[in-house]
């Protein structure tokens, strides 16, 4: 069974409080019971005080606090990476690797460098810098889930609850924030770059690598750390070229995830069936019922359409990056082919990072058809050149579809036969025009053009 979105997961039995009695079979004495009650009330008071003025569906202040607490304050500070056997400062090594990668990429794509800043992040930096994007992605899920429970209450219950509903909302926001914080901490300890999950999570025009995580990833690969660093820097730089010079791409990716999340519905009728499975005298029955899948949101037809669109776009992004980086590096790095295959499998099969994202928004960010997309981009580049290949990114209507991934030869032939609307279009001019239009667009209108974002 897939992991349910956050807020639906059963409690973790391994996270028992330090003062919580173990299952020894004995009953606490009266004094112990009062002490435990006092501790519970104290903890509740602390939680409510942490809620502060948070009125949204997720308490992001609490999420950030929990994530940072779970990560070591010195994470990444003592990492030594570089191109000499003695190693070097991580920040310097990252910048050197990125500079070399950008030089190689210049010959492999018509898209210019997209990052004006290259930085080395610790896991804590990743949490702080990507949290605004996570807020945009998680809010629709939390709003849908929270609203489902309120709507499920009878009108009499809503009237009787009165102000309690507000407190319940605060506690729900803290519950979501707590789970989000733990999930972000796990992600932050594993991701290699700011764009590894396929979305532009970090600030625009910023290429970011996580040296401590790269060092852990390199263990067991039997490859020099410097080679791995340059290869990963090239992938990050290629992602940034797309995100910076294909203005519609960033909005399209994030809007599609939002569209999927907003379609989440909870079958509240399952509550009755769930209640029938719970034996109050048997705590294990609660966990079994919660993990039975009854409360998992149901996928609608609209969500399936959004999911298919997102998976295709992710595959096209990852496939393009895969091909461009391979052509840019060529035989410059002896272990490039093995490293390419390792990263392909890491992305396509979905590691802990993708599983955590599935828990957060009920969606697995796996470019399942990355190999098909790589084959398509490779074929188009070989037959028509990199200018025509990369020029397809100038407008979303020019992009290959899911059907084209099934028949890449037909797509390549259509380009050669002149059936593509790319004929007569200057790709660079189109990209520059789109960038100028984006800069000239009023700030209030930038988030209101979702109608133009749909395939």
HULIN-V706321 format. One record per backbone hydrogen bond with DSSP energy under -1.0 kcal/mol. CO is the residue of the C=O (numbers start at 1). NH is the residue of the N-H. Records with the same first field share a line. If there is no record, write none. Layout:
CO->NH ; NH
This chain:
5->8
12->15
17->20
22->24
29->33
30->34
31->35
32->36
33->37
34->38
35->39
36->40
37->41
38->42
39->43
40->44
41->45
42->46
43->47
44->48
45->49
46->50
47->51
51->54
58->60
59->63
60->64
61->65
62->66
63->67
64->68
65->69
66->70
72->75
74->77
84->87
88->81
89->93
90->94
91->95
92->96
93->97
94->98
95->99
96->100
97->101
98->102
99->103
100->104
101->105
102->106
105->108 ; 109
117->207
119->209
122->126
123->127
124->128
125->129
126->130
127->131
130->134
131->135
132->136
133->137
134->138
135->139
138->142
139->143
140->144
141->145
142->146
143->147
144->148
145->149
146->150
147->151
148->152
150->153
154->158
155->159
156->160
157->161
158->162
161->164
162->165
163->167
164->168
165->169
166->170
167->171
168->172
169->173
170->174
171->175
172->176
173->59 ; 177
174->178
175->179
176->180
177->181
178->182
179->183
180->184
181->185
182->186
183->187
184->188
185->189
187->190 ; 191
192->210
195->198
199->201
203->206
205->116 ; 117
207->119
208->194
209->121
210->214
211->215
212->216
213->217
214->218
218->221
224->228
225->229
226->230
227->231
228->232
229->233
230->234
231->235
232->236
233->237
234->238
235->239
236->240
237->241
238->242
239->243
240->244
241->245
242->246
246->249
248->252
249->253
250->254
251->255
252->256
253->257
254->258
255->259
256->260
257->261
258->262
261->264
265->298
266->268
267->270
268->271
270->274
271->275
272->276
274->277
279->282
282->285
283->287
284->288
285->289
286->290
287->291
289->292
293->296
300->304
301->305
302->306
303->307
304->308
305->309
306->310
307->311
308->312
309->313
310->314
311->315
312->316
313->317
314->318
315->319
316->320
317->321
318->322
319->323
320->324
321->325
322->326
323->327
324->328
325->329
326->330
329->332
333->336
335->339
336->340
337->341
338->342
339->343
340->344
341->345
342->346
343->347
344->348
345->349
351->355
352->356
353->357
354->358
355->359
356->360
357->361
358->362
359->6
364->366
366->368
367->370
369->373
370->374
371->375
372->376
373->377
374->378
375->379
376->380
377->381
378->382
379->383
380->384
381->385
385->389
386->390
387->391
390->393
391->394
395->398
396->399
401->405
403->407
407->411
408->412
409->413
410->414
411->415
412->416
413->417
414->419
420->423
422->425
426->430
427->431
428->432
429->433
430->434
431->435
432->436
433->437
434->438
435->439
436->440
437->441
442->445
445->448
449->452
450->453
